[in-house]
Amino acid sequence: MLALTFANPADYEKIRQDDKIDIKGFSGMKPGKNLTVVLRHADGTTDEFEVKHTYNKQQIAWVRAGSALNKIREELGAI
């Protein structure tokens, strides 16, 4: 689970129950840098909007590894 908040709360109204969601910029995620959510609606249309996060550099590393435990395991394996 990735905790994100709407940069513009009105964007909440764009989300539909059957949407597929992509996150642009995830691979370049950095502290303080917003991401872009792309909603792919069942009718073929799309919507995009910015979302915020509060992750620091360490937490972003955990997210990329799948969890804090996975990241620790990776680091211990490198010793």
C-alpha positions in Angstrom: 0.0 0.0 0.0 1.3 3.4 -0.9 0.0 6.3 1.2 -0.8 9.3 -1.1 -2.9 12.4 -0.7 -4.7 14.5 -3.3 -2.8 17.7 -4.3 -6.3 19.0 -5.2 -9.0 17.4 -3.1 -11.6 17.9 -5.9 -9.7 15.2 -7.9 -11.3 12.6 -5.7 -14.4 13.0 -7.8 -12.6 11.7 -10.9 -12.1 8.2 -9.5 -14.5 5.5 -10.6 -15.0 2.1 -9.1 -13.7 0.2 -12.1 -10.6 2.3 -12.8 -7.2 0.9 -13.5 -4.6 3.1 -11.9 -1.0 3.9 -13.0 1.5 6.1 -11.1 3.7 8.2 -13.3 7.1 9.1 -11.8 7.2 6.2 -9.3 10.6 5.1 -10.4 11.9 8.6 -9.8 10.1 9.1 -6.6 11.9 11.6 -4.3 11.1 13.3 -1.0 8.9 16.3 -1.5 8.3 15.5 -5.2 4.7 14.9 -6.2 3.6 12.0 -8.4 1.0 11.8 -11.1 -1.9 9.4 -11.0 -3.4 8.2 -14.3 -6.9 6.8 -14.2 -7.8 4.5 -17.0 -11.6 4.4 -17.0 -13.6 1.4 -18.4 -15.1 3.6 -21.1 -11.6 4.2 -22.6 -11.2 7.7 -21.2 -8.4 8.8 -18.9 -7.8 11.4 -16.2 -4.6 12.6 -14.6 -3.9 14.5 -11.4 -1.1 15.1 -8.9 -0.8 13.4 -5.6 1.5 14.1 -2.6 3.4 11.8 -0.3 5.4 12.3 2.9 8.0 9.5 2.4 11.6 10.3 3.2 14.6 8.8 1.3 14.7 5.7 3.6 11.0 5.0 3.4 11.2 5.3 -0.4 13.9 2.7 -0.4 11.6 0.4 1.7 8.7 0.9 -0.8 11.0 0.0 -3.7 12.2 -3.1 -1.9 8.6 -4.2 -1.1 9.0 -3.6 2.7 11.4 -2.5 5.3 12.2 -6.2 6.1 13.1 -6.8 2.4 15.4 -3.8 2.4 17.1 -4.9 5.6 17.5 -8.4 4.1 19.1 -6.9 1.0 21.5 -4.9 3.1 22.5 -7.8 5.3 23.1 -9.9 2.2 25.5 -7.4 0.9 27.7 -7.7 4.0 
